[in-house]
Amino acid sequence: MENIQWLLQGFQVALTFENIGAATLGAILGILVGAMPGIGSLAGVALLLPLTYKFDPTTAIIMLGALYYANMFGGAYSAILINIPGDGPAVMTTLDGYPMAQKGRPGAALLVANTASFIGGLIGMIILTFTGPALARLGLNFGPVEMASLMILAMTSIGWLMGDSVMKGLVSTALGIIIACIGMDSVTGIPRYSFGNIYLLGGIPFTPLVIGMVGFSKVIGMMKDRNAVTELDMKLSFKESLLSPSDFGRLLPPAIRSGILGTFIGVLPGAGATTGAFAGYAVQKKFKSKEPLGTGAIEGLASCEAGNNAAAAGAFAPLLALGIPGSGTGAVLLGGLMMWGLTPGPLLFTEQPEFTWGLIASLFLANGLTLLVAICIIPFLVKILVIPTRLMIPIITTVCIVGSYSATNSLYGVIIMFVAGCIGYIMNVCNYPSAPLILAIVLSKIFETNLRRAFIISGGSPLIFFTEPISLFFMVVLILLIVLTARKKVLDKSKI
């Protein structure tokens, strides 16, 4: 009950005229920033941080928090409409969002994504309200051993969760791990696979790679259909963008599941919203969907969108209660807090309750405002799909180039995008899924760092992964997954 009283007092802070205006501005800017490939929440928050220097600390962090949160909404827009994820978490959105748009339901796909984002974020905020400090302490139990076990479980799983062929999925995952190894060693600082090229010392930049692998590869494929005429004109009214009771019934269960799971993933150090989106989608694979995932299923779209928004909300628990940022964006927000003379940690809730609960209340406010703004602009956004293919090709190519250049401030990003696009096109032609490769790159960096630290702790003994309770649980799940998958393959062959 005490938390509810504090939250109500927080709403008194958040619902002042200036703070509502700040949250609204953050929501609008967050959607725009999220929808523009190559920028992302990290760059958006970092660029706007100087604008808040003269703001009241509470008002400033409310605007930045709303921008960070709304960014999760915006990333789905370009992913659904032009198959280019606005940021890392939106990679999973392309799997079902873009096919659903191509089936003639672009408005409904956007509304599914935004509604699921709202539900996932709301669940994350409710959990944050009642268990924020406790969740943060839970996250502390995940040291290098536990995180390494979780990451190897995730990377082993994505190979057969994405795509029809387990072997092709594992090959894509292995290729992603190899790409992630390029650059400076995360522990020793020794160059790896740089071939004497100074640009490769920093590794392969993630955003240009994703834009090329998912977006530019699509442009190459569109070339052969460049004279095609779209037939979606009759399905672009506001009425067609609304969800039927059946649609809402399909999105609600996966959104709730992913909302709960994503919140706990957001608490884990370094896991991030991308992992939340993947985990939500992976869990949905175990449940029944009206359509197969990857073909435009509402359940798949809802699961990943709810997962990444819930993870974004969950990331505030360690940030506020322990002063531990869970991502690069969280680190920028932490810097902003310290710049305003606030020290995140266990005492923040008691020494600065007005600020802390005002921020948490503003997240609820931003969630509703972002959904409202998103619904209003959907009818205008879906008009993108009636543009002829021959005109979409140069438009998408321009977006890919600008986004890749913005991410690196050099032509190096554009070159990476072009090469990744060619590789992605070849993988598509050969039916190798690109999602496992992209996710492996994200997870590999977390996995390698924690694996090396775990071996340093154990003196090189792998038994440490079976002596820690949480790690032991993950390893048992991993072994069961491998055994059950192998058993299913054997049974399938015996039926032939």
C-alpha positions in Angstrom: 0.0 0.0 0.0 2.9 2.4 0.8 4.1 2.0 -2.8 0.7 2.9 -4.2 0.6 6.1 -2.0 4.0 7.1 -3.2 2.9 6.4 -6.8 -0.1 8.7 -6.4 2.2 11.4 -5.0 4.4 10.8 -8.1 1.4 11.4 -10.3 0.9 14.7 -8.6 4.4 15.6 -9.7 4.1 14.1 -13.2 0.8 15.7 -14.0 1.9 19.3 -13.7 1.7 21.3 -16.9 5.4 21.4 -17.5 6.0 17.8 -16.8 3.0 16.7 -19.1 4.5 18.9 -21.8 8.0 17.3 -21.3 6.5 13.8 -21.4 4.5 14.6 -24.5 7.6 16.1 -26.2 9.7 13.0 -25.2 7.0 10.7 -26.6 6.8 12.4 -30.0 10.6 12.7 -30.3 11.0 9.1 -29.2 8.7 7.8 -31.9 10.4 9.9 -34.6 13.9 8.9 -33.4 13.0 5.2 -33.1 11.5 5.1 -36.6 14.6 6.6 -38.2 17.2 3.8 -38.8 20.7 4.5 -37.6 19.9 6.8 -34.7 18.3 4.7 -31.9 17.6 5.6 -28.3 21.3 6.0 -27.3 22.0 8.7 -29.8 18.6 10.3 -29.3 19.0 10.6 -25.5 22.6 11.7 -25.9 21.8 14.4 -28.4 18.9 15.8 -26.3 20.7 15.7 -23.0 22.3 19.1 -23.5 18.9 20.6 -24.2 17.8 19.8 -20.6 20.7 21.5 -18.7 18.5 24.4 -17.6 15.4 22.2 -16.9 14.3 21.2 -13.5 15.9 17.8 -12.8 12.6 16.0 -12.5 11.3 17.6 -15.7 14.5 16.8 -17.6 14.6 13.2 -16.7 10.9 12.8 -17.3 11.4 14.0 -20.9 14.5 11.8 -21.5 12.8 8.8 -19.9 9.7 9.2 -22.1 12.0 9.6 -25.2 13.8 6.4 -24.3 10.6 4.5 -23.7 8.8 5.8 -26.8 11.8 4.8 -28.9 10.7 1.2 -28.4 7.4 2.1 -30.1 9.0 3.9 -33.0 11.5 1.2 -33.9 8.6 -0.9 -35.1 7.4 1.6 -37.8 10.1 1.2 -40.3 10.5 -2.5 -39.5 6.8 -3.1 -40.4 6.5 -0.7 -43.4 9.8 -1.0 -45.2 11.5 -4.0 -43.4 14.2 -1.9 -41.9 14.4 -2.1 -38.1 14.8 1.3 -36.5 17.0 -0.2 -33.8 18.2 -3.5 -32.4 15.0 -4.6 -30.6 13.0 -4.1 -33.8 14.9 -6.8 -35.6 12.4 -9.4 -34.3 9.5 -7.2 -35.4 10.5 -7.6 -39.0 9.9 -11.3 -38.8 6.1 -11.0 -38.6 5.4 -7.3 -38.9 6.6 -6.8 -42.5 4.8 -10.0 -43.8 1.6 -8.9 -42.1 1.9 -5.5 -43.9 2.5 -7.3 -47.2 -0.7 -9.2 -46.7 -2.6 -6.0 -46.9 -2.9 -5.2 -43.2 -0.2 -2.5 -42.5 -2.4 -0.4 -40.3 -3.4 -3.4 -38.2 0.2 -4.5 -37.9 1.2 -1.1 -36.6 -1.7 -1.1 -34.1 -0.8 -4.6 -33.0 2.8 -3.5 -32.4 1.8 -0.4 -30.5 -0.9 -2.1 -28.4 1.4 -4.9 -27.4 4.1 -2.3 -26.6 1.6 -0.5 -24.4 0.6 -3.7 -22.6 4.2 -4.9 -22.2 5.3 -1.5 -20.9 2.4 -1.3 -18.5 3.2 -4.7 -17.1 6.8 -3.7 -16.7 5.9 -0.4 -14.9 3.5 -2.1 -12.5 6.1 -4.7 -11.6 8.7 -1.8 -11.3 6.3 0.0 -8.9 5.9 -2.8 -6.5 9.2 -4.7 -6.7 11.7 -2.2 -8.2 14.4 -2.4 -5.4 13.8 -6.2 -5.0 14.2 -6.8 -8.7 17.4 -4.8 -8.7 18.8 -7.0 -5.9 17.7 -10.1 -7.9 19.7 -8.8 -10.8 22.8 -8.6 -8.7 22.6 -12.4 -8.3 23.4 -12.7 -12.0 27.2 -12.5 -12.0 29.6 -13.5 -14.9 28.8 -17.3 -14.4 25.0 -16.9 -14.5 25.1 -14.4 -17.4 27.4 -16.6 -19.5 25.1 -19.6 -18.9 22.0 -17.6 -19.9 23.7 -16.3 -23.0 24.9 -19.7 -24.2 21.4 -21.1 -23.6 20.0 -18.2 -25.7 22.5 -18.5 -28.5 22.1 -22.3 -28.7 18.3 -21.8 -28.9 18.1 -19.2 -31.6 19.5 -21.5 -34.2 16.5 -23.7 -34.1 13.9 -21.1 -33.0 14.3 -19.1 -36.2 13.7 -20.7 -39.6 12.7 -24.2 -40.7 16.1 -25.9 -40.7 18.0 -26.3 -37.4 21.3 -26.7 -39.2 20.9 -23.6 -41.3 19.9 -21.7 -38.1 23.0 -22.9 -36.3 25.2 -21.9 -39.3 23.7 -18.4 -39.2 24.3 -18.2 -35.5 27.9 -19.4 -35.9 28.5 -16.8 -38.6 27.2 -14.1 -36.3 29.6 -15.2 -33.5 32.5 -15.1 -35.9 31.6 -11.5 -37.0 31.2 -10.5 -33.3 34.8 -11.6 -32.7 36.2 -9.0 -35.1 37.8 -6.1 -33.3 39.6 -5.6 -30.0 39.5 -8.4 -27.4 37.1 -7.3 -24.7 39.4 -8.5 -21.9 43.0 -8.2 -23.1 42.6 -5.4 -25.7 44.4 -7.4 -28.4 43.2 -6.9 -32.0 41.4 -9.9 -33.6 40.7 -10.5 -37.2 41.5 -6.8 -38.1 43.9 -7.7 -40.9 45.8 -4.5 -40.2 42.7 -2.4 -41.0 42.2 0.4 -38.5 38.5 0.5 -39.1 38.1 -3.1 -38.1 39.8 -2.5 -34.7 36.4 -1.2 -33.4 34.6 -4.2 -34.7 31.7 -4.4 -37.2 29.3 -1.5 -36.3 25.9 -3.1 -35.4 23.5 -0.6 -36.9 24.8 -0.5 -40.5 25.1 -4.3 -40.4 21.4 -4.7 -39.4 20.3 -2.1 -41.9 22.1 -3.9 -44.7 21.3 -7.4 -43.6 17.5 -6.7 -43.3 16.8 -3.6 -45.3 19.3 -3.3 -48.2 19.1 -7.0 -48.9 15.3 -6.4 -49.4 16.2 -3.6 -51.9 18.3 -6.0 -53.9 15.4 -8.5 -54.0 13.0 -5.8 -55.0 14.9 -5.0 -58.2 13.4 -7.9 -60.1 9.9 -6.7 -59.1 10.5 -3.0 -59.6 7.7 -2.6 -62.1 5.1 -4.3 -59.9 2.0 -2.3 -58.9 0.8 -2.5 -55.3 -2.8 -3.6 -54.7 -3.2 -2.3 -51.1 -5.1 1.0 -51.9 -8.5 -0.4 -50.7 -7.2 -1.5 -47.3 -5.7 1.7 -46.1 -8.6 3.4 -44.4 -8.7 4.1 -40.6 -11.4 1.4 -40.2 -9.1 -1.2 -41.7 -6.4 -0.3 -39.2 -8.6 -1.1 -36.2 -8.3 -4.5 -34.5 -11.2 -6.9 -34.3 -12.0 -8.6 -31.0 -10.4 -11.7 -32.5 -7.2 -9.9 -33.2 -7.1 -8.4 -29.7 -7.7 -11.9 -28.2 -4.8 -13.2 -30.2 -2.3 -10.5 -29.1 -3.3 -10.3 -25.4 -1.8 -13.7 -24.1 1.6 -13.3 -25.8 1.8 -9.6 -24.8 1.2 -10.5 -21.1 3.7 -13.4 -21.2 6.3 -11.3 -22.9 5.6 -8.4 -20.6 6.4 -10.4 -17.5 9.4 -12.1 -19.0 10.8 -8.9 -20.6 10.6 -7.0 -17.3 12.9 -9.6 -15.6 15.3 -9.6 -18.6 15.5 -5.8 -18.5 16.7 -6.0 -14.9 19.7 -8.2 -15.9 22.9 -6.3 -16.5 23.7 -5.9 -20.1 20.7 -8.0 -21.4 18.8 -5.1 -22.9 15.6 -4.7 -24.9 16.9 -6.8 -27.9 17.2 -9.8 -25.6 13.7 -9.1 -24.2 12.3 -9.1 -27.7 14.0 -12.3 -28.6 13.0 -14.1 -25.4 9.4 -13.1 -25.9 9.4 -14.4 -29.5 11.2 -17.6 -28.4 8.7 -18.3 -25.7 5.8 -17.7 -28.2 7.3 -20.5 -30.4 6.3 -22.9 -27.6 2.7 -21.8 -27.8 0.0 -22.2 -30.4 -0.5 -19.5 -33.0 -3.3 -19.2 -35.5 -0.7 -18.7 -38.3 2.9 -20.0 -38.4 5.4 -17.5 -36.9 7.3 -15.6 -39.5 4.4 -15.4 -41.9 2.6 -12.4 -40.4 1.3 -13.9 -37.2 -0.2 -11.4 -34.7 1.1 -13.5 -31.9 4.7 -13.3 -33.0 4.5 -9.5 -33.6 2.9 -9.0 -30.2 5.3 -11.1 -28.3 8.5 -9.3 -29.4 7.1 -5.8 -29.1 5.7 -6.4 -25.6 9.1 -8.0 -24.7 11.3 -5.1 -25.7 9.0 -2.5 -24.1 8.8 -4.4 -20.8 12.6 -4.8 -20.8 13.0 -1.0 -21.3 10.7 -0.5 -18.3 12.5 -3.2 -16.2 15.9 -1.5 -16.9 14.9 1.4 -14.7 14.9 -0.9 -11.6 18.7 -1.4 -11.4 19.3 2.2 -12.7 17.3 3.8 -9.9 17.7 1.3 -7.0 21.4 0.4 -7.5 22.8 3.0 -9.9 23.6 0.2 -12.4 22.7 1.0 -16.1 21.6 -2.0 -18.1 22.5 -0.4 -21.5 24.3 2.4 -23.2 21.2 4.5 -23.0 20.9 3.7 -19.3 24.5 5.0 -18.9 23.6 8.3 -20.5 20.5 8.6 -18.2 22.8 7.8 -15.2 25.1 10.6 -16.3 22.2 13.0 -16.5 21.1 12.1 -13.0 24.6 12.7 -11.6 24.8 15.9 -13.6 21.7 17.2 -11.7 23.3 16.2 -8.4 21.3 13.0 -7.9 23.0 9.8 -6.8 21.1 6.6 -7.9 21.1 3.9 -5.3 19.1 2.3 -2.5 18.9 5.7 -0.7 17.4 7.5 -3.8 13.9 6.1 -3.0 14.0 7.5 0.6 16.1 10.7 0.1 14.5 11.8 -3.2 11.0 10.2 -3.3 9.5 13.1 -5.2 12.0 12.7 -8.0 11.9 8.9 -8.0 8.2 8.3 -7.9 7.6 11.3 -10.2 9.8 9.6 -12.8 8.0 6.2 -12.4 4.6 7.9 -12.7 5.8 9.8 -15.8 6.5 6.4 -17.4 2.9 5.5 -17.0 2.0 8.9 -18.5 4.4 8.5 -21.4 3.1 5.0 -22.1 -0.4 6.3 -22.7 0.7 9.4 -24.5 2.9 7.4 -26.9 0.0 5.0 -27.7 -2.3 8.0 -28.4 0.3 9.7 -30.7 1.0 6.4 -32.4 -2.7 5.7 -33.2 -3.1 9.2 -34.6 -0.3 8.9 -37.1 -1.0 5.3 -38.3 -3.4 6.3 -41.1 -0.7 8.6 -42.6 2.2 6.2 -42.2 0.5 3.3 -44.0 0.3 5.4 -47.2 4.0 4.5 -47.7 2.9 1.1 -49.0 1.0 2.5 -52.0 4.2 4.1 -53.4 5.2 2.1 -56.5 8.1 -0.3 -56.0 10.2 1.5 -58.6 10.0 4.6 -56.4 10.4 2.7 -53.1 13.8 1.3 -54.2 15.6 4.7 -54.3 13.7 5.9 -51.2 14.7 2.8 -49.1 18.2 2.9 -50.5 18.5 6.5 -49.4 17.2 5.7 -45.9 19.8 2.8 -45.7 22.7 5.1 -46.7 21.7 7.9 -44.4 21.0 5.6 -41.5 24.3 3.8 -41.9 26.3 7.0 -42.3 24.6 8.6 -39.2 25.6 5.6 -37.1 29.3 5.9 -37.9 29.8 9.4 -39.2 31.8 7.9 -42.1 31.5 6.0 -45.3 32.8 3.0 -43.4 29.2 2.4 -42.2 27.9 2.7 -45.7 30.4 0.1 -47.0 29.4 -2.3 -44.1 25.8 -1.8 -45.0 26.4 -2.6 -48.7 28.4 -5.7 -47.9 25.9 -6.9 -45.3 23.1 -6.3 -47.8 24.8 -8.6 -50.4 25.4 -11.3 -47.8 21.8 -11.0 -46.5 20.4 -11.3 -50.0 22.5 -14.5 -50.7 21.3 -15.9 -47.3 17.7 -15.2 -48.3 18.1 -16.8 -51.6 19.6 -19.9 -50.0 16.9 -19.9 -47.2 19.4 -19.1 -44.4 17.6 -17.0 -41.7 19.4 -13.7 -41.0 17.8 -13.2 -37.5 20.0 -15.7 -35.7 23.1 -14.0 -37.2 22.0 -10.6 -36.0 21.0 -11.8 -32.5 24.2 -13.8 -32.2 26.2 -10.6 -32.7 24.3 -8.9 -29.9 24.5 -11.8 -27.5 28.1 -12.8 -28.3 29.6 -9.7 -26.8 27.8 -10.2 -23.5 28.6 -13.9 -23.6 32.3 -13.6 -24.3 32.9 -10.9 -21.6 31.1 -12.9 -18.9 32.6 -16.2 -20.1 36.1 -14.9 -19.8 35.4 -13.4 -16.4 33.8 -16.7 -15.2 37.0 -18.7 -16.2 39.2 -16.1 -14.5 37.1 -16.7 -11.3 37.3 -20.5 -11.6 40.9 -20.6 -12.7 39.9 -22.1 -16.0 37.6 -24.8 -14.7 34.3 -25.3 -16.5 32.8 -27.0 -13.4 31.9 -23.5 -12.1 28.9 -23.5 -14.4 27.5 -26.6 -12.6 28.2 -25.5 -9.1 26.3 -22.2 -9.0 22.5 -22.9 -8.6 21.2 -20.4 -11.2 23.9 -21.4 -13.7 23.1 -25.1 -13.1 19.5 -24.5 -13.9 20.3 -22.9 -17.2 22.7 -25.7 -18.1 20.1 -28.4 -17.3 17.6 -26.5 -19.5 20.2 -26.4 -22.3 20.9 -30.1 -22.1 17.2 -30.9 -22.1 16.7 -28.7 -25.2 19.5 -30.4 -27.1 18.2 -33.9 -26.1 14.6 -33.2 -26.9 15.5 -31.6 -30.3 17.7 -34.5 -31.2 15.0 -37.0 -30.1 12.4 -35.2 -32.3 14.7 -35.4 -35.3 15.2 -39.1 -34.8 11.4 -39.7 -34.5 10.7 -37.6 -37.6 13.2 -39.7 -39.6 11.8 -42.9 -38.3 8.3 -41.9 -39.6 9.6 -41.4 -43.1 
